[in-house]
């Protein structure tokens, strides 16, 4: 059983799970050898020189967790002084320190963690970080470590959003796959439910990606979800009872297929991918689900939005489109005949299409059968993308 954690670690790496989101809590940990200390020290040096705050904080945490209490105090003092040369000198000295751990009778103690460190180095793999659970500050350290990965911050937002979106959508897919009572709505009955969901699941196959590739996943996901809406005619959708769901998806499909998203250098986000997914699930299955633990809600501001807020937002939008026929004006903005199409804000148009579609009449009254949480997501996201 003492080796199980390491085999699990290898399996996680095999599946592409981010290494920096894995930590070992074990009592079988001694001071790491010099190559491990050098890797940790080099990571801190790189972060210091590049000014990467997130990597710097993580590197300091990783080093602190394997220092003795006396070393922790010394290192902390160097960090407070803030002299880069002194910090680097201290790290160089620390790398060269003796690593043997003395046993009961002066013999070198050997433990499971040490044994696996040796194996990892032989295989040219970065060893896993471990924290000694016998230390008094173990519970505090673990809570802080979890907080750094499970709370959305400015530094980790791209990773947090991607992983949260992926988790939420995967959970919803599982629910739909396992529920035989959920079926496709009338317009999509020719599709095979399980095949569609398998294809959707495949869009999220990459667990660990460089940050610069996240937008490619969001684009592929939106492309897959909206492809089904090619069947519609925009004019016919104006009379559709679900136009507030179908029209935004119909427009997004056209913009993606005809190169407007890439041509305008629009960066799709986890938020627009999440809203697209939620709209599609309501349209295709009449299902509203945000994941086992409401993961998808965590991507958005859920500050309550009133009918008055929505009406005010719609009135404000009309001045930028057309008061008499805003949806027609919005459609024209996304056409090649529009010489300014590369400068258009397609994220704003997407959310505007939803809001214009939940408006019932010229008095700006809002349909009563819409999803209040989706209304709030669209309302707040529209404000965000309008700033860009």
C-alpha positions in Angstrom: 0.0 0.0 0.0 2.9 2.4 0.7 3.7 2.4 -3.1 0.1 3.1 -4.2 0.4 6.9 -4.1 3.3 6.8 -6.5 1.6 4.5 -9.0 -1.5 6.8 -8.8 0.8 9.8 -9.5 2.2 8.1 -12.6 -1.4 7.4 -13.8 -2.3 11.0 -13.3 0.7 12.2 -15.3 -0.2 9.6 -18.0 -3.7 11.3 -18.3 -2.1 14.7 -18.6 -3.0 16.0 -15.1 -1.1 19.1 -14.2 1.9 18.2 -12.0 1.7 21.4 -9.9 -1.8 20.3 -8.8 -0.5 17.1 -7.1 1.1 16.9 -3.7 2.0 14.0 -1.4 1.2 14.0 2.3 3.3 11.3 3.8 5.3 10.4 6.9 7.7 8.5 4.7 9.6 11.6 3.6 13.2 12.6 4.3 15.2 15.6 3.1 15.4 15.4 -0.7 18.7 14.8 -2.4 20.7 17.6 -4.1 19.1 17.1 -7.6 15.6 17.6 -6.2 16.7 20.7 -4.3 18.4 22.1 -7.4 15.2 21.7 -9.4 13.3 23.6 -6.7 15.9 26.3 -6.4 16.2 26.7 -10.2 12.4 27.1 -10.4 12.5 29.9 -7.8 15.4 31.6 -9.6 13.6 31.5 -13.0 10.4 32.9 -11.4 12.4 35.7 -9.7 14.2 36.7 -12.9 11.0 36.5 -15.1 8.8 38.3 -12.5 6.2 35.5 -12.7 4.4 36.1 -9.3 2.4 32.9 -9.4 5.4 30.7 -10.2 7.5 32.6 -7.6 4.9 32.0 -4.8 4.5 28.3 -5.7 8.3 27.8 -5.8 8.7 29.4 -2.3 5.9 27.2 -1.0 7.5 24.1 -2.5 10.9 24.9 -0.9 9.4 25.8 2.4 7.5 22.6 2.8 10.7 20.5 2.7 12.9 22.7 5.0 13.5 22.0 8.6 12.1 24.5 11.1 15.6 26.1 11.4 16.1 26.3 7.6 12.6 27.7 7.2 13.5 30.6 9.6 16.7 31.2 7.7 15.1 31.2 4.3 12.2 33.4 5.4 14.7 35.9 6.7 16.5 36.0 3.3 13.2 36.5 1.6 12.3 39.4 3.9 15.6 41.1 3.2 14.8 40.8 -0.5 18.4 40.8 -1.8 18.3 38.5 -4.9 22.0 37.7 -4.7 21.8 36.7 -1.0 18.7 34.5 -1.7 20.4 32.8 -4.6 23.6 32.3 -2.5 21.5 30.7 0.3 19.8 28.4 -2.2 23.2 27.3 -3.7 24.5 26.5 -0.2 21.3 24.6 0.6 21.6 22.5 -2.6 25.1 21.2 -1.5 24.0 20.2 2.0 24.4 16.5 3.1 21.2 14.6 2.4 21.8 11.4 4.4 19.3 10.8 7.2 20.6 9.1 10.2 18.8 6.0 11.5 18.6 4.6 15.0 22.2 3.4 15.2 23.8 5.9 12.9 22.9 3.9 9.8 21.4 5.7 6.7 17.7 5.5 6.8 16.0 4.6 3.5 12.2 5.1 3.0 9.7 4.7 0.2 9.7 8.3 -0.9 13.5 8.4 -1.2 13.4 5.2 -3.2 11.0 6.6 -5.6 12.9 9.9 -5.9 15.8 7.8 -7.2 13.6 6.0 -9.7 12.1 9.2 -11.0 15.5 10.7 -11.6 16.7 7.6 -13.4 13.7 7.9 -15.7 14.4 11.6 -16.2 11.1 12.6 -14.6 10.5 15.5 -12.2 10.0 14.0 -8.8 6.6 14.6 -7.0 6.6 17.2 -4.2 5.9 15.8 -0.8 5.1 17.3 2.5 5.8 15.7 5.9 2.4 15.1 7.6 4.2 14.8 11.0 5.0 18.5 10.9 2.8 20.6 13.2 1.9 23.1 10.5 0.7 20.3 8.1 -3.0 21.1 8.3 -2.4 24.8 7.8 -0.1 24.2 4.9 -2.6 21.8 3.2 -5.5 24.4 3.6 -3.3 27.1 2.0 -2.2 24.8 -0.8 -5.9 23.9 -1.6 -6.9 27.5 -1.4 -4.2 28.4 -3.9 -5.6 25.9 -6.4 -9.4 25.9 -5.7 -10.0 29.7 -5.4 -10.1 31.8 -8.5 -7.5 34.6 -8.4 -6.1 37.0 -11.0 -3.0 34.9 -11.4 -4.7 31.5 -11.8 -7.8 32.6 -13.5 -7.0 31.1 -17.0 -6.3 27.7 -15.5 -9.1 27.8 -13.0 -11.7 28.7 -15.7 -10.5 26.0 -18.1 -10.5 23.2 -15.5 -13.8 24.4 -14.0 -15.5 24.5 -17.4 -14.1 21.1 -18.3 -15.2 19.5 -15.0 -18.7 21.1 -15.1 -19.4 20.0 -18.7 -18.0 16.5 -18.1 -20.3 16.1 -15.1 -23.4 17.2 -17.1 -22.5 14.8 -19.9 -22.3 12.0 -17.4 -25.8 12.8 -16.1 -27.2 12.9 -19.6 -25.5 9.7 -20.6 -26.9 7.8 -17.6 -30.4 9.1 -17.7 -32.5 7.2 -20.2 -35.5 9.5 -19.6 -33.6 12.5 -21.1 -34.0 12.6 -24.9 -33.5 15.1 -27.7 -36.2 17.6 -28.5 -38.3 17.4 -31.6 -36.1 19.5 -33.9 -33.1 17.2 -33.2 -34.7 13.7 -33.1 -32.7 12.4 -36.0 -29.5 12.6 -33.9 -28.2 9.8 -31.8 -28.0 11.1 -28.2 -25.0 8.9 -27.1 -23.0 9.6 -30.2 -23.5 13.4 -29.8 -22.5 13.3 -26.2 -19.4 11.2 -26.9 -18.3 13.7 -29.5 -18.9 16.5 -27.0 -16.9 14.7 -24.4 -14.0 14.3 -26.9 -13.8 18.1 -27.2 -12.6 18.2 -23.6 -10.1 15.3 -23.8 -7.0 17.5 -23.0 -6.7 18.0 -19.3 -3.3 19.8 -19.3 -2.7 22.4 -21.9 -0.5 25.5 -22.2 -2.6 28.6 -21.4 -2.3 29.9 -24.9 -4.2 26.9 -26.2 -7.3 27.3 -24.1 -9.0 29.6 -26.6 -8.6 26.9 -29.2 -10.5 24.5 -27.1 -13.3 27.1 -26.5 -13.5 27.7 -30.2 -13.7 23.9 -31.0 -16.3 23.4 -28.3 -18.5 26.3 -29.6 -18.0 25.1 -33.1 -19.3 21.6 -32.2 -22.2 22.8 -30.1 -23.5 25.3 -32.7 -23.0 23.2 -35.8 -26.5 21.8 -35.3 -28.0 25.2 -35.7 -27.0 25.5 -39.4 -30.3 23.9 -40.2 -32.2 27.0 -39.3 -33.1 30.1 -41.2 -32.6 33.3 -39.2 -35.9 34.8 -40.2 -37.8 31.7 -39.2 -36.1 31.7 -35.8 -37.6 35.1 -35.1 -41.0 33.4 -34.5 -39.6 30.3 -32.7 -40.6 29.9 -29.1 -37.0 29.1 -28.1 -35.5 31.9 -30.2 -33.6 33.3 -27.1 -31.6 30.0 -27.1 -31.4 29.3 -30.8 -30.7 32.7 -32.3 -27.4 33.4 -30.4 -26.3 29.8 -31.3 -27.3 30.3 -34.9 -25.3 33.6 -35.1 -22.3 32.2 -33.4 -22.3 29.3 -35.8 -22.3 31.6 -38.8 -19.5 33.8 -37.3 -17.3 30.7 -36.7 -18.0 29.0 -40.0 -17.4 32.1 -42.1 -14.2 33.2 -40.4 -15.5 36.2 -38.4 -14.2 34.9 -35.1 -10.7 34.2 -36.3 -10.7 37.1 -38.8 -11.6 39.6 -36.0 -9.1 38.0 -33.7 -11.9 37.4 -31.2 -10.6 35.4 -28.2 -13.4 33.1 -27.0 -13.4 32.5 -23.2 -14.5 29.9 -20.8 -17.5 32.1 -20.1 -18.9 32.2 -23.6 -18.2 28.5 -24.0 -20.1 27.9 -20.8 -23.1 30.0 -21.8 -23.1 28.3 -25.3 -23.1 24.9 -23.6 -26.0 25.8 -21.2 -28.1 27.3 -24.1 -27.5 24.2 -26.2 -28.4 21.8 -23.4 -31.7 23.7 -22.8 -32.4 23.7 -26.6 -31.4 20.1 -27.3 -32.6 18.3 -24.2 -34.6 20.8 -22.2 -32.1 20.3 -19.4 -30.7 22.9 -17.0 -27.7 21.4 -15.1 -24.5 23.1 -13.9 -22.5 20.1 -12.8 -22.5 17.9 -9.7 -21.2 20.8 -7.5 -22.5 23.6 -9.7 -19.1 24.0 -11.2 -20.4 26.0 -14.2 -21.9 28.6 -11.9 -18.4 29.4 -10.5 -17.4 30.9 -13.9 -19.9 33.7 -13.5 -21.1 36.5 -11.3 -24.4 35.3 -9.9 -25.4 38.6 -8.4 -29.2 38.7 -8.8 -30.5 40.5 -11.8 -34.0 42.0 -11.8 -36.4 42.5 -14.6 -35.7 46.2 -14.4 -32.0 45.5 -14.8 -32.6 43.5 -18.0 -35.0 46.1 -19.4 -32.5 48.9 -18.7 -29.7 46.9 -20.4 -31.9 46.2 -23.5 -32.8 49.9 -23.8 -29.1 50.8 -23.6 -28.2 48.3 -26.3 -30.9 49.5 -28.7 -29.0 52.8 -29.2 -26.1 50.8 -30.7 -28.3 48.6 -33.0 -31.8 49.6 -34.1 -34.7 50.4 -32.0 -37.3 49.1 -34.5 -35.5 45.9 -35.5 -32.4 45.3 -33.4 -32.0 41.6 -34.4 -32.0 42.5 -38.1 -29.4 45.2 -37.4 -27.3 42.7 -35.4 -27.5 40.2 -38.2 -26.2 42.8 -40.7 -23.2 43.5 -38.5 -22.0 39.9 -38.9 -22.0 39.9 -42.7 -19.0 40.3 -45.1 -21.0 43.2 -46.7 -20.2 45.1 -43.6 -16.7 46.7 -44.3 -16.1 47.0 -40.6 -16.7 43.3 -39.8 -13.1 42.7 -38.6 -13.6 45.3 -35.9 -17.0 44.0 -34.6 -17.4 42.8 -31.0 -18.9 39.4 -31.6 -19.0 38.5 -28.0 -21.2 41.5 -27.4 -23.4 40.7 -30.3 -23.8 37.1 -29.0 -25.1 38.3 -25.6 -27.2 41.0 -27.2 -28.9 38.5 -29.4 -30.1 36.7 -26.3 -31.3 39.8 -24.6 -33.2 41.1 -27.6 -34.8 37.7 -28.0 -36.2 37.6 -24.4 -37.9 41.0 -25.0 -41.6 40.4 -25.7 -42.7 43.7 -27.1 -41.9 47.3 -27.6 -42.6 48.1 -23.9 -39.4 46.1 -23.1 -41.2 43.5 -21.0 -39.3 40.3 -20.4 -40.5 36.8 -21.1 -41.5 35.0 -17.9 -40.3 31.5 -19.1 -36.6 32.3 -19.3 -34.0 30.9 -17.0 -33.2 33.5 -14.3 -29.7 32.3 -13.8 -28.9 32.3 -17.5 -30.3 35.8 -17.7 -27.9 36.9 -14.9 -24.9 35.2 -16.6 -25.6 36.9 -19.9 -26.3 40.3 -18.2 -23.0 40.3 -16.3 -20.9 38.9 -19.2 -22.3 41.5 -21.6 -21.0 44.2 -19.3 -17.6 42.6 -19.2 -17.2 42.1 -22.9 -18.5 45.6 -23.6 -15.4 47.0 -21.8 -13.1 45.5 -24.4 
